[in-house]
């Protein structure tokens, strides 16, 4: 008979202040012991004197495996016989089937207790209470699909137990599941502790899931507007993790009590698809298809494996599904961390966010696994740690995605800039001119500029000097015309000025523009004496076809050029 006093703090033989070496050694020992858990036995007769403190009973020696067929009417004789004919297990981890726990309780004062069974995945759970000298009575059906009249404890099952003054009796707890992946502890909370812990668990769980689903909606909105495939993979990566945890924690069943399907198991089925999306997201984030083909093939293989695994899981028992999902996690976490390190060494700025998030998630999984080997008070709340780390991971992944989007936006801006800017002279090209013309709502001048002497400059000084001349000419025009309008290069040595103005100002504006042309020509002749400028004007307005205005300016420019040549040949002075 093991007696545990409930008038003190939670009993546990481990201390948070153990040195690191002892914890590591104990972790290794725990994993070894878990491998042979079915061979270890302990006493399961537990007597508790209830005070006003919350009490937590560890998994060790708490549960006995029993053979129980469906539809068996449990009574005190059946329960006693099952208990006497079974042996307690040192741990329930890795086991399956029906398990029974017997707790002898006594309380001097009347009190209400909330009994929490730390089991995410549970097909059924029934609790019976037998007061001393009284018949056995059922006090709770507490599995996921049972009707509950108290706030749910996410990641666990709970029921209430009301004890009158000077109570003495036995609490029988019977649970059934296809697989017990974690230690199944029993905690007898007082009311204040229960609601406090329940609120913390609810806040962390719902907050983390809310963050993940919000990021998913944001990514889907971006995908809808941009059609960038990477944002779709991000939404799958983050969103499926959020939905999977919402299911596994019992949140969906809690929010939709009318559901007749236990969705806690579905979280493991969703996980491989989430990893498939994560693999494709990572491959695209770091452009591995172009920059690291071998790594890309690995990510593609992981994605295909994840989808295939999700399909075959539909045909497999939950125990196999659970282990396959965790094997995939053991592959993915090191791969993602390795990728982050490799890309960080390549000075990829996105990698620092990606690596930070996956390190957090990886360490949380180590914590989660170690919590199953160590006493639960040494590493408490493993599910909450994983959820919080995953939410932070998703936020870090969002930062890496935002950096990727910033780079893509910069590249797109450069492409658009190059599409509208003449790369030699750095002024607008014909596409930019057409766009500018389409924006005019009033009257404007079109000034067609053609530089004379370009062939002479190229033939005598070389094409590099010809390019230098064009660059200098474009710079002079852009700087001096800026207060009036814009300059565009539309041919080898042909440029167009677009100058918008009020109709009443157009006539007065033309002489000023002609003066600008003459001054620019003078400055250019100082460096390139063979150069000159021919030009033509045409007035445009909303009711006039812009092509006609361009043609008129072009024709006037050629008339001016021909008149200059005629004057030169006749040895007459300029107009």
PAKOLDO-820521 format. One record per residue (C-alpha): residue number from 1; residue in three letters; z, x, y. Coordinates in Angstrom, 2 decimals, padded with zeros to 5 digits. Layout:
// PAKOLDO-820521
REC   k   r      c3      c1      c2
REC NUM Ala       Z       X       Y
...
***
This chain:
// PAKOLDO-820521
REC   k   r      c3      c1      c2
REC   1 Unk  000.00  000.00  000.00
REC   2 Unk -001.13  001.48  003.35
REC   3 Unk  000.94  000.28  006.30
REC   4 Unk -000.51  000.57  009.80
REC   5 Unk  001.61 -000.35  012.81
REC   6 Unk -000.23 -002.24  015.54
REC   7 Unk  002.36 -001.71  018.22
REC   8 Unk  000.87  001.66  019.11
REC   9 Unk -002.54  002.95  020.21
REC  10 Unk -005.49  002.85  017.86
REC  11 Unk -004.56  004.89  014.78
REC  12 Unk -006.85  007.77  013.98
REC  13 Unk -006.37  011.22  012.45
REC  14 Unk -008.93  012.89  014.68
REC  15 Unk -008.47  014.04  018.27
REC  16 Unk -011.02  014.26  021.06
REC  17 Unk -009.56  017.64  021.89
REC  18 Unk -010.58  019.34  018.63
REC  19 Unk -012.46  022.55  019.33
REC  20 Unk -016.24  022.59  018.96
REC  21 Unk -016.29  024.65  015.79
REC  22 Unk -013.99  022.20  014.03
REC  23 Unk -016.19  019.25  015.04
REC  24 Unk -019.34  020.98  013.79
REC  25 Unk -017.62  021.90  010.50
REC  26 Unk -016.34  018.36  010.10
REC  27 Unk -019.80  016.94  010.81
REC  28 Unk -021.35  019.05  008.07
REC  29 Unk -018.54  018.15  005.67
REC  30 Unk -018.93  014.49  006.55
REC  31 Unk -022.62  014.50  005.70
REC  32 Unk -021.86  016.14  002.35
REC  33 Unk -019.17  013.60  001.57
REC  34 Unk -021.46  010.75  002.56
REC  35 Unk -023.97  011.92 -000.02
REC  36 Unk -021.35  011.33 -002.74
REC  37 Unk -019.65  008.32 -001.17
REC  38 Unk -020.06  006.14 -004.25
REC  39 Unk -017.89  008.56 -006.23
REC  40 Unk -014.90  008.47 -003.86
REC  41 Unk -012.19  005.81 -004.04
REC  42 Unk -009.23  004.77 -001.93
REC  43 Unk -006.67  002.01 -001.80
REC  44 Unk -007.73 -001.14  000.05
REC  45 Unk -004.42 -003.04  000.25
REC  46 Unk -003.72 -002.88  003.99
REC  47 Unk -000.62 -004.40  005.59
REC  48 Unk -000.44 -004.72  009.37
REC  49 Unk  002.42 -005.73  011.64
REC  50 Unk  000.70 -007.14  014.71
REC  51 Unk  002.15 -006.36  018.11
REC  52 Unk  000.32 -006.73  021.39
REC  53 Unk -002.08 -003.81  020.95
REC  54 Unk -005.66 -003.76  019.76
REC  55 Unk -006.05 -002.21  016.32
REC  56 Unk -009.07 -000.54  014.80
REC  57 Unk -009.40  000.03  011.04
REC  58 Unk -011.74  002.77  009.94
REC  59 Unk -014.38  002.27  007.31
REC  60 Unk -012.64  004.53  004.80
REC  61 Unk -011.09  002.54  001.94
REC  62 Unk -011.54 -000.72  003.79
REC  63 Unk -014.22 -002.39  001.68
REC  64 Unk -014.60 -003.12 -002.03
REC  65 Unk -017.92 -003.88 -003.66
REC  66 Unk -017.84 -007.21 -005.52
REC  67 Unk -020.24 -009.10 -007.73
REC  68 Unk -020.71 -012.51 -006.20
REC  69 Unk -023.51 -014.95 -006.86
REC  70 Unk -024.79 -017.44 -004.32
REC  71 Unk -023.18 -020.85 -003.90
REC  72 Unk -019.91 -019.74 -005.48
REC  73 Unk -016.99 -021.75 -004.13
REC  74 Unk -014.50 -019.12 -003.02
REC  75 Unk -010.84 -019.94 -003.50
REC  76 Unk -007.71 -017.83 -003.60
REC  77 Unk -008.01 -017.29 -007.35
REC  78 Unk -011.62 -016.12 -007.07
REC  79 Unk -010.88 -013.82 -004.14
REC  80 Unk -007.83 -012.32 -005.85
REC  81 Unk -009.75 -011.79 -009.06
REC  82 Unk -012.66 -010.15 -007.21
REC  83 Unk -010.27 -007.90 -005.32
REC  84 Unk -008.33 -006.83 -008.41
REC  85 Unk -011.48 -006.12 -010.42
REC  86 Unk -013.07 -003.92 -007.76
REC  87 Unk -012.37 -000.51 -006.34
REC  88 Unk -012.45  000.32 -002.61
REC  89 Unk -015.23  002.57 -001.38
REC  90 Unk -014.55  005.63  000.71
REC  91 Unk -017.33  004.42  002.99
REC  92 Unk -019.81  001.60  003.07
REC  93 Unk -022.65  003.72  004.49
REC  94 Unk -025.80  003.54  002.39
REC  95 Unk -024.47  000.66  000.27
REC  96 Unk -025.86 -002.84 -000.13
REC  97 Unk -024.72 -006.20 -001.43
REC  98 Unk -021.44 -008.12 -001.06
REC  99 Unk -018.23 -006.41  000.08
REC 100 Unk -014.69 -007.72  000.36
REC 101 Unk -011.76 -006.62  002.52
REC 102 Unk -008.16 -007.84  002.24
REC 103 Unk -005.75 -007.50  005.18
REC 104 Unk -002.09 -008.55  004.96
REC 105 Unk -001.07 -009.54  008.49
REC 106 Unk  002.21 -010.51  010.08
REC 107 Unk  003.05 -011.37  013.67
REC 108 Unk  006.35 -012.25  015.28
REC 109 Unk  004.78 -013.89  018.32
REC 110 Unk  001.97 -016.44  018.49
REC 111 Unk -001.30 -014.78  019.43
REC 112 Unk -005.07 -015.03  019.35
REC 113 Unk -007.03 -012.18  017.88
REC 114 Unk -010.73 -011.46  018.01
REC 115 Unk -011.84 -009.74  014.84
REC 116 Unk -014.96 -007.61  015.30
REC 117 Unk -016.97 -006.46  012.29
REC 118 Unk -019.06 -003.49  013.44
REC 119 Unk -022.30 -004.50  011.75
REC 120 Unk -025.68 -005.01  013.43
REC 121 Unk -027.46 -005.99  010.26
REC 122 Unk -025.66 -008.72  008.34
REC 123 Unk -027.02 -011.61  006.30
REC 124 Unk -023.73 -013.44  006.01
REC 125 Unk -020.08 -013.06  006.89
REC 126 Unk -017.18 -015.32  005.99
REC 127 Unk -013.49 -015.03  006.83
REC 128 Unk -010.60 -016.82  005.10
REC 129 Unk -006.95 -017.03  006.09
REC 130 Unk -004.06 -017.84  003.78
REC 131 Unk -000.66 -018.24  005.37
REC 132 Unk  002.28 -017.51  003.11
REC 133 Unk  002.90 -020.55  000.93
REC 134 Unk -000.18 -022.36  002.32
REC 135 Unk -003.62 -023.03  000.80
REC 136 Unk -006.63 -020.85  001.62
REC 137 Unk -008.77 -022.01  004.53
REC 138 Unk -012.05 -020.77  005.95
REC 139 Unk -011.65 -019.61  009.55
REC 140 Unk -015.13 -018.32  010.40
REC 141 Unk -018.80 -017.95  009.53
REC 142 Unk -019.64 -014.97  011.70
REC 143 Unk -023.10 -013.66  010.74
REC 144 Unk -025.92 -013.43  013.30
REC 145 Unk -027.19 -016.97  012.66
REC 146 Unk -023.75 -018.59  012.60
REC 147 Unk -022.59 -020.93  015.35
REC 148 Unk -020.26 -019.08  017.70
REC 149 Unk -018.02 -020.51  020.38
REC 150 Unk -017.00 -017.21  021.95
REC 151 Unk -018.93 -014.55  023.89
REC 152 Unk -020.99 -012.54  021.41
REC 153 Unk -020.17 -008.90  020.82
REC 154 Unk -023.61 -007.28  020.81
REC 155 Unk -024.25 -004.70  018.08
REC 156 Unk -021.53 -006.35  015.99
REC 157 Unk -020.20 -009.66  014.62
REC 158 Unk -017.02 -011.36  015.82
REC 159 Unk -014.76 -014.29  015.10
REC 160 Unk -011.43 -015.54  016.41
REC 161 Unk -008.15 -015.76  014.49
REC 162 Unk -005.24 -017.80  015.86
REC 163 Unk -001.82 -016.89  014.49
REC 164 Unk  001.29 -019.03  015.11
REC 165 Unk  004.73 -017.58  015.69
REC 166 Unk  006.29 -015.69  012.75
REC 167 Unk  002.97 -015.64  010.92
REC 168 Unk  002.65 -013.94  007.56
REC 169 Unk -000.53 -014.16  005.55
REC 170 Unk -003.70 -012.58  004.22
REC 171 Unk -007.07 -012.29  005.95
REC 172 Unk -010.00 -012.10  003.57
REC 173 Unk -013.35 -010.90  004.96
REC 174 Unk -016.53 -011.15  002.89
REC 175 Unk -019.81 -009.65  004.13
REC 176 Unk -023.29 -009.42  002.65
REC 177 Unk -026.29 -007.33  003.71
REC 178 Unk -029.32 -005.66  002.13
REC 179 Unk -028.24 -002.32  003.58
REC 180 Unk -025.27 -000.92  005.52
REC 181 Unk -026.66  001.98  007.58
REC 182 Unk -023.46  002.63  009.56
REC 183 Unk -019.68  002.56  008.97
REC 184 Unk -018.38 -001.02  009.06
REC 185 Unk -015.09 -000.87  010.93
REC 186 Unk -012.80 -003.82  011.61
REC 187 Unk -011.18 -004.18  015.02
REC 188 Unk -008.50 -006.76  015.79
REC 189 Unk -008.70 -007.13  019.57
REC 190 Unk -006.20 -008.83  021.79
REC 191 Unk -007.90 -011.21  024.19
REC 192 Unk -007.94 -008.96  027.27
REC 193 Unk -009.31 -005.97  025.37
REC 194 Unk -011.96 -008.07  023.66
REC 195 Unk -013.37 -009.52  026.86
REC 196 Unk -013.23 -006.15  028.60
REC 197 Unk -015.11 -004.36  025.81
REC 198 Unk -017.48 -007.28  025.39
REC 199 Unk -018.39 -007.11  029.09
REC 200 Unk -018.95 -003.34  028.94
REC 201 Unk -021.14 -003.63  025.84
REC 202 Unk -023.04 -006.52  027.37
REC 203 Unk -023.52 -004.71  030.69
REC 204 Unk -024.82 -001.47  029.15
REC 205 Unk -027.01 -003.22  026.58
REC 206 Unk -028.52 -005.83  028.86
REC 207 Unk -028.81 -003.35  031.73
REC 208 Unk -030.67 -000.82  029.60
REC 209 Unk -032.98 -003.45  028.14
REC 210 Unk -033.59 -004.88  031.63
REC 211 Unk -034.58 -001.44  032.92
REC 212 Unk -037.01 -000.93  030.04
REC 213 Unk -038.61 -004.36  030.36
REC 214 Unk -038.86 -004.06  034.16
REC 215 Unk -040.65 -000.72  033.82
REC 216 Unk -042.92 -002.37  031.26
REC 217 Unk -043.90 -005.16  033.64
REC 218 Unk -044.52 -002.60  036.38
REC 219 Unk -046.78 -000.58  034.08
REC 220 Unk -048.68 -003.70  032.97
REC 221 Unk -049.23 -004.67  036.61
REC 222 Unk -050.65 -001.21  037.30
REC 223 Unk -052.84 -001.45  034.20
REC 224 Unk -054.11 -004.87  035.30
REC 225 Unk -055.17 -003.47  038.67
REC 226 Unk -056.41 -000.02  037.67
REC 227 Unk -057.42 -000.38  033.99
REC 228 Unk -055.91  003.06  033.39
REC 229 Unk -055.27  003.21  029.65
REC 230 Unk -052.28  005.54  030.04
REC 231 Unk -050.32  002.82  031.82
REC 232 Unk -050.96  000.53  028.84
REC 233 Unk -049.56  003.13  026.41
REC 234 Unk -046.55  003.55  028.71
REC 235 Unk -045.95 -000.21  028.64
REC 236 Unk -046.10 -000.18  024.85
REC 237 Unk -043.85  002.87  024.61
REC 238 Unk -041.13  001.51  026.88
REC 239 Unk -041.56 -002.21  026.30
REC 240 Unk -041.46 -002.10  022.51
REC 241 Unk -038.33  000.05  022.63
REC 242 Unk -036.75 -002.56  024.89
REC 243 Unk -037.79 -005.50  022.72
REC 244 Unk -036.75 -003.64  019.56
REC 245 Unk -033.27 -002.96  020.88
REC 246 Unk -032.96 -006.52  022.21
REC 247 Unk -033.63 -007.71  018.67
REC 248 Unk -031.48 -005.14  016.85
REC 249 Unk -028.48 -005.67  019.12
REC 250 Unk -028.51 -009.41  018.47
REC 251 Unk -029.38 -010.18  022.09
REC 252 Unk -032.43 -012.31  021.27
REC 253 Unk -030.57 -014.39  018.70
REC 254 Unk -027.70 -014.74  021.17
REC 255 Unk -030.01 -015.97  023.93
REC 256 Unk -031.90 -018.28  021.55
REC 257 Unk -029.24 -019.74  019.24
REC 258 Unk -031.69 -022.31  017.88
REC 259 Unk -033.64 -019.57  016.09
REC 260 Unk -033.39 -019.77  012.33
REC 261 Unk -034.59 -016.19  011.77
REC 262 Unk -032.31 -013.16  011.93
REC 263 Unk -034.26 -010.92  014.30
REC 264 Unk -031.85 -007.97  014.14
REC 265 Unk -033.92 -006.52  011.29
REC 266 Unk -037.14 -006.71  013.32
REC 267 Unk -036.08 -003.86  015.59
REC 268 Unk -036.79 -001.39  012.79
REC 269 Unk -040.22 -002.95  012.23
REC 270 Unk -041.11 -002.64  015.93
REC 271 Unk -040.02  001.00  016.22
REC 272 Unk -043.08  002.62  014.51
REC 273 Unk -045.45  000.81  016.87
REC 274 Unk -043.36  002.00  019.84
REC 275 Unk -043.67  005.57  018.56
REC 276 Unk -047.43  005.11  018.11
REC 277 Unk -047.67  004.10  021.79
REC 278 Unk -045.40  007.02  022.74
REC 279 Unk -047.71  009.44  020.91
REC 280 Unk -050.82  008.12  022.66
REC 281 Unk -049.03  008.14  026.01
REC 282 Unk -047.98  011.77  025.58
REC 283 Unk -051.46  012.79  024.47
REC 284 Unk -052.95  011.24  027.60
REC 285 Unk -050.21  012.36  029.97
REC 286 Unk -050.89  016.03  029.28
REC 287 Unk -054.65  015.66  028.67
REC 288 Unk -054.22  017.20  025.23
REC 289 Unk -057.66  016.06  024.06
REC 290 Unk -059.26  018.50  026.52
REC 291 Unk -056.53  021.11  026.98
REC 292 Unk -054.82  021.24  023.55
REC 293 Unk -057.05  019.71  020.85
REC 294 Unk -054.73  020.66  017.99
REC 295 Unk -051.79  018.97  019.67
REC 296 Unk -053.97  015.95  020.35
REC 297 Unk -054.81  015.65  016.66
REC 298 Unk -051.08  015.75  015.85
REC 299 Unk -050.34  012.94  018.30
REC 300 Unk -053.25  010.91  017.00
REC 301 Unk -051.96  011.37  013.45
REC 302 Unk -048.46  010.24  014.49
REC 303 Unk -049.93  007.16  016.18
REC 304 Unk -052.01  006.23  013.13
REC 305 Unk -049.02  006.88  010.87
REC 306 Unk -046.85  004.64  013.06
REC 307 Unk -049.28  001.72  012.91
REC 308 Unk -049.79  002.14  009.15
REC 309 Unk -046.03  002.38  008.62
REC 310 Unk -045.43 -000.81  010.62
REC 311 Unk -047.88 -002.65  008.37
REC 312 Unk -046.49 -001.48  005.04
REC 313 Unk -042.93 -002.11  006.24
REC 314 Unk -043.69 -005.82  006.10
REC 315 Unk -043.76 -005.47  002.30
REC 316 Unk -040.76 -003.18  001.88
REC 317 Unk -037.01 -003.90  001.55
REC 318 Unk -034.91 -003.31  004.65
REC 319 Unk -033.19 -000.23  003.24
REC 320 Unk -036.54  001.53  002.86
REC 321 Unk -037.66  000.26  006.28
REC 322 Unk -034.52  001.68  007.88
REC 323 Unk -034.98  005.12  006.38
REC 324 Unk -038.71  005.27  007.14
REC 325 Unk -038.03  004.41  010.78
REC 326 Unk -035.43  007.15  011.03
REC 327 Unk -037.71  009.68  009.33
REC 328 Unk -040.33  008.86  011.97
REC 329 Unk -037.68  009.39  014.68
REC 330 Unk -036.79  012.77  013.16
REC 331 Unk -040.47  013.73  013.45
REC 332 Unk -041.04  012.33  016.91
REC 333 Unk -038.02  013.67  018.80
REC 334 Unk -038.61  017.39  017.98
REC 335 Unk -042.35  016.93  018.58
REC 336 Unk -041.80  015.39  022.01
REC 337 Unk -039.28  018.07  023.01
REC 338 Unk -041.61  020.81  021.75
REC 339 Unk -044.47  019.31  023.77
REC 340 Unk -042.33  019.17  026.90
REC 341 Unk -041.37  022.84  026.52
REC 342 Unk -044.97  023.94  025.90
REC 343 Unk -046.29  022.03  028.90
REC 344 Unk -043.46  023.24  031.11
REC 345 Unk -044.42  026.81  030.25
REC 346 Unk -047.92  025.94  031.41
REC 347 Unk -046.40  024.93  034.76
REC 348 Unk -047.30  021.28  034.28
REC 349 Unk -045.09  019.54  036.83
REC 350 Unk -045.03  016.31  034.79
REC 351 Unk -043.36  018.12  031.89
REC 352 Unk -039.99  018.57  033.60
REC 353 Unk -039.44  014.80  033.76
REC 354 Unk -040.84  014.25  030.28
REC 355 Unk -038.71  017.00  028.76
REC 356 Unk -035.53  015.85  030.52
REC 357 Unk -035.93  012.31  029.23
REC 358 Unk -036.64  013.32  025.65
REC 359 Unk -033.77  015.81  025.59
REC 360 Unk -031.42  013.00  026.62
REC 361 Unk -032.83  010.72  023.94
REC 362 Unk -032.76  013.46  021.30
REC 363 Unk -029.13  014.38  021.98
REC 364 Unk -028.16  010.70  021.89
REC 365 Unk -029.69  010.39  018.41
REC 366 Unk -027.71  013.44  017.28
REC 367 Unk -024.59  011.78  018.72
REC 368 Unk -025.49  008.52  016.95
REC 369 Unk -025.93  010.26  013.60
REC 370 Unk -022.79  012.37  013.97
REC 371 Unk -020.74  009.27  014.79
REC 372 Unk -021.39  008.04  011.26
REC 373 Unk -019.86  011.17  009.74
REC 374 Unk -016.92  011.56  012.11
REC 375 Unk -014.17  009.10  012.88
REC 376 Unk -015.50  006.48  015.25
REC 377 Unk -012.95  007.17  017.99
REC 378 Unk -014.15  010.78  018.20
REC 379 Unk -017.67  009.62  019.05
REC 380 Unk -017.30  006.02  020.24
REC 381 Unk -019.99  003.47  021.14
REC 382 Unk -022.97  005.24  019.51
REC 383 Unk -025.37  002.33  020.11
REC 384 Unk -024.49  002.21  023.80
REC 385 Unk -024.97  005.96  024.15
REC 386 Unk -028.43  005.71  022.57
REC 387 Unk -029.38  002.71  024.72
REC 388 Unk -028.23  004.32  027.97
REC 389 Unk -030.00  007.56  027.07
REC 390 Unk -033.15  005.64  026.17
REC 391 Unk -033.11  003.80  029.51
REC 392 Unk -032.76  007.14  031.32
REC 393 Unk -035.50  008.55  029.11
REC 394 Unk -037.80  005.68  030.08
REC 395 Unk -037.02  006.26  033.75
REC 396 Unk -037.85  009.96  033.37
REC 397 Unk -041.06  009.03  031.57
REC 398 Unk -041.87  006.74  034.50
REC 399 Unk -041.45  009.70  036.85
REC 400 Unk -043.87  011.71  034.73
REC 401 Unk -046.29  008.77  034.79
REC 402 Unk -045.97  008.47  038.58
REC 403 Unk -046.73  012.18  038.87
REC 404 Unk -049.79  011.68  036.66
REC 405 Unk -050.88  008.73  038.83
REC 406 Unk -050.38  010.83  041.96
REC 407 Unk -052.60  013.55  040.53
REC 408 Unk -055.23  010.99  039.51
REC 409 Unk -055.10  009.42  042.95
REC 410 Unk -055.58  012.84  044.52
REC 411 Unk -058.52  013.53  042.22
REC 412 Unk -060.02  010.13  043.03
REC 413 Unk -059.53  010.73  046.74
REC 414 Unk -061.30  014.07  046.40
REC 415 Unk -064.15  012.45  044.49
REC 416 Unk -064.48  009.72  047.11
REC 417 Unk -064.28  012.34  049.85
REC 418 Unk -066.97  014.43  048.18
REC 419 Unk -069.10  011.33  047.73
REC 420 Unk -069.02  010.63  051.47
REC 421 Unk -068.80  014.12  052.98
REC 422 Unk -071.51  016.76  053.21
REC 423 Unk -069.96  019.74  051.45
REC 424 Unk -071.73  022.38  053.59
REC 425 Unk -071.02  021.06  057.07
REC 426 Unk -067.94  018.91  056.32
REC 427 Unk -069.31  015.92  058.25
REC 428 Unk -070.16  012.53  056.78
REC 429 Unk -073.25  012.09  054.62
REC 430 Unk -075.72  009.20  054.40
REC 431 Unk -073.34  007.09  052.27
REC 432 Unk -070.62  007.47  054.88
REC 433 Unk -073.11  006.57  057.61
REC 434 Unk -074.15  003.38  055.82
REC 435 Unk -070.48  002.44  055.38
REC 436 Unk -069.81  003.07  059.07
REC 437 Unk -072.81  000.99  060.14
REC 438 Unk -071.61 -001.91  057.99
REC 439 Unk -068.33 -001.92  059.91
REC 440 Unk -069.92 -002.27  063.37
REC 441 Unk -069.32 -005.66  064.97
REC 442 Unk -070.77 -004.92  068.43
REC 443 Unk -073.43 -002.85  070.17
REC 444 Unk -073.98  000.84  069.48
REC 445 Unk -076.25  003.85  069.97
REC 446 Unk -077.99  005.60  067.12
REC 447 Unk -078.82  009.19  068.09
REC 448 Unk -081.18  011.01  065.72
REC 449 Unk -080.77  014.81  065.91
REC 450 Unk -083.24  017.31  064.45
REC 451 Unk -082.70  021.06  064.84
REC 452 Unk -085.75  023.10  065.76
REC 453 Unk -086.29  026.66  064.59
REC 454 Unk -084.57  026.36  061.21
REC 455 Unk -087.56  027.84  059.35
REC 456 Unk -087.64  030.81  061.71
REC 457 Unk -083.89  031.41  061.25
REC 458 Unk -084.13  031.19  057.45
REC 459 Unk -087.22  033.41  057.24
REC 460 Unk -086.04  036.08  059.65
REC 461 Unk -082.26  036.09  059.11
REC 462 Unk -081.89  034.63  055.60
REC 463 Unk -080.68  031.33  054.21
REC 464 Unk -077.02  032.31  054.52
REC 465 Unk -077.51  032.65  058.24
REC 466 Unk -079.32  029.31  058.23
REC 467 Unk -076.29  027.73  056.55
REC 468 Unk -074.01  029.38  059.08
REC 469 Unk -076.14  027.89  061.87
REC 470 Unk -075.87  024.39  060.38
REC 471 Unk -072.10  024.73  059.96
REC 472 Unk -071.71  025.88  063.56
REC 473 Unk -073.97  023.12  064.86
REC 474 Unk -072.14  020.42  062.86
REC 475 Unk -068.77  021.69  064.06
REC 476 Unk -069.86  021.62  067.71
REC 477 Unk -071.24  018.10  067.37
REC 478 Unk -068.21  016.77  065.49
REC 479 Unk -065.75  018.18  068.02
REC 480 Unk -067.64  017.06  071.13
REC 481 Unk -068.82  013.68  069.90
REC 482 Unk -065.39  012.75  068.45
REC 483 Unk -064.33  010.93  071.64
REC 484 Unk -067.44  008.74  071.47
REC 485 Unk -068.31  008.30  067.81
REC 486 Unk -069.11  009.99  064.49
REC 487 Unk -071.57  012.58  063.18
REC 488 Unk -073.43  012.40  059.85
REC 489 Unk -075.82  014.75  058.08
REC 490 Unk -078.75  012.81  056.60
REC 491 Unk -081.16  015.63  055.74
REC 492 Unk -081.59  019.39  055.68
REC 493 Unk -081.48  019.86  059.46
REC 494 Unk -081.22  016.20  060.45
REC 495 Unk -078.07  014.54  061.78
REC 496 Unk -077.24  011.12  063.18
REC 497 Unk -074.64  010.16  065.75
REC 498 Unk -073.21  006.64  065.69
REC 499 Unk -071.58  005.63  068.96
REC 500 Unk -070.16  002.11  069.30
REC 501 Unk -069.54  000.72  072.79
REC 502 Unk -069.48 -002.47  074.82
REC 503 Unk -072.93 -003.75  075.77
REC 504 Unk -072.21 -003.18  079.46
REC 505 Unk -071.31  000.46  078.84
REC 506 Unk -074.29  001.45  076.69
REC 507 Unk -076.64  002.30  079.55
REC 508 Unk -074.08  004.49  081.34
REC 509 Unk -073.15  006.19  078.07
REC 510 Unk -076.64  007.49  077.28
REC 511 Unk -076.77  010.20  080.01
REC 512 Unk -073.40  011.55  078.89
REC 513 Unk -074.65  011.82  075.32
REC 514 Unk -077.83  013.56  076.51
REC 515 Unk -075.70  016.02  078.44
REC 516 Unk -073.67  016.72  075.29
REC 517 Unk -076.89  017.46  073.39
REC 518 Unk -078.10  019.90  076.05
REC 519 Unk -074.74  021.71  076.15
REC 520 Unk -074.66  022.02  072.35
REC 521 Unk -078.25  023.32  072.39
REC 522 Unk -077.31  025.88  075.03
REC 523 Unk -074.33  027.15  073.00
REC 524 Unk -076.44  027.44  069.86
REC 525 Unk -079.27  029.27  071.65
REC 526 Unk -076.75  031.87  072.79
REC 527 Unk -076.36  032.93  069.13
REC 528 Unk -079.68  031.80  067.69
REC 529 Unk -082.36  032.02  070.43
REC 530 Unk -085.04  030.50  068.17
REC 531 Unk -083.06  027.30  067.77
REC 532 Unk -083.39  024.03  069.63
REC 533 Unk -082.65  020.32  069.41
REC 534 Unk -084.97  017.34  069.30
REC 535 Unk -083.41  013.92  069.58
REC 536 Unk -084.09  010.22  069.82
REC 537 Unk -082.07  007.17  070.86
REC 538 Unk -082.10  003.59  069.59
REC 539 Unk -079.89  000.70  070.60
REC 540 Unk -078.35 -001.45  067.86
REC 541 Unk -076.48 -004.75  067.86
REC 542 Unk -075.31 -007.31  065.24
REC 543 Unk -078.50 -009.36  065.46
REC 544 Unk -080.80 -006.39  064.86
REC 545 Unk -081.69 -004.89  061.50
REC 546 Unk -079.99 -001.50  061.26
REC 547 Unk -082.97 -000.02  059.41
REC 548 Unk -085.17 -000.87  062.37
REC 549 Unk -082.75  000.89  064.74
REC 550 Unk -082.74  003.99  062.52
REC 551 Unk -086.54  004.00  062.38
REC 552 Unk -086.78  003.66  066.17
REC 553 Unk -084.40  006.59  066.73
REC 554 Unk -086.36  008.68  064.22
REC 555 Unk -089.69  007.90  065.88
REC 556 Unk -088.34  008.68  069.35
REC 557 Unk -087.01  011.99  068.05
REC 558 Unk -090.45  012.95  066.71
REC 559 Unk -092.09  011.91  069.98
REC 560 Unk -089.66  014.16  071.82
REC 561 Unk -090.33  017.03  069.38
REC 562 Unk -094.11  016.66  069.75
REC 563 Unk -093.84  016.56  073.52
REC 564 Unk -091.77  019.79  073.46
REC 565 Unk -094.40  021.50  071.32
REC 566 Unk -097.21  020.26  073.54
REC 567 Unk -095.45  021.55  076.61
REC 568 Unk -094.82  024.91  074.94
REC 569 Unk -098.47  025.30  073.99
REC 570 Unk -099.67  024.29  077.45
REC 571 Unk -097.06  026.67  078.91
REC 572 Unk -095.53  023.94  080.99
REC 573 Unk -091.80  023.71  081.72
REC 574 Unk -089.52  021.27  079.92
REC 575 Unk -089.31  017.64  080.98
***
